[in-house]
Amino acid sequence: MLDAAKLWKRGVRAVVVTFDTFLVAAQDQAKAMAMPEIPIVVIPHIKAGETPEDFRGRAEEALAEIAAQLELDGPHLHAAATA
């Protein structure tokens, strides 16, 4: 989260990637840094009995979402570029 926030403040697009178990913590930290709109992509945490292939499928789905988020302009991106 901290690295992504620093990048956004410099005008560099970034996306936070987290497991679902850490989503609330990531959102709280984004709010604390006055950047609640920073994009967060959530990957469901691996569960007992799942295979690496199961997890790979979820990671590939997340990759598509990450790529889509990097194409978006966020409110802080423009503000940082003009500051």
N, C-alpha and C positions, 0 to 999 in steps of 0.2 A: 504494500500500500504506500509506504513512504517513498519508494523509488518512483512509482507511477505518479504520485502527487508532485514530486520534484520535476519530473519530465513535463507534466502538464503546465506547470507554472513557467516553464521555459518555452512553451509553445510546441512541445513534441507530443505527438499522439501516443497514448499508452492505455493499456487495459489491465486491470487487476484480475488475476485468475486465482480462485480459491475453491477449496472443498466446501460443500454445503454446511459442514459442521463449524466452519469459521465465518460464515456469511454475516452473522450479526456483529461479530467483532470487526470485520472489515467495514461494514456500514457505519458502525459507531466511530471508527477511526476516521473515516472519510468526513463524517459530520464534524468531528473535533478539529479537523484541518480545514474546515469551511469549504469543503469540496464534495458535498453530498451527491452531486450528479456524476462523479467520475464513474466510468463504466466498470462494472464488475461482472465477470463471467463465472458462473458457478458450475462446478463439476461434482456430481454425487460421489461421496466417498466410497471407496471399495468396501464391499461387504464380505463376510466370511463365505467361503465357497465359490466366490467368483473367480473366473480365470483371467489371466492377463489379456486374453482376447476380448472379454467382456469390458474390461476397463479401457482397452484400446478403442473400442467402438464409442464409448462416451467421450474419450479424449478427442477423437476425430470430429464428433458433433460439436464439441466446444471450440475446436479450431475454426470451424465455419463461423461461429458466432464472434470469435475474436477478430477474424478478418473483417467481418461486417462492422464491428464497433470501430475498428481502426479507420474505416472509410468515413465515419461521421465526424462532424465538427462539434465540439462541446463548447458550452458557454465560457468556460475558463480558458480554453485554447485561444479564442480570439482576444479575450481580455489580457492574457499574458503576452500575446504578440504585440499588442499596442501599448503596453506599459513601459 
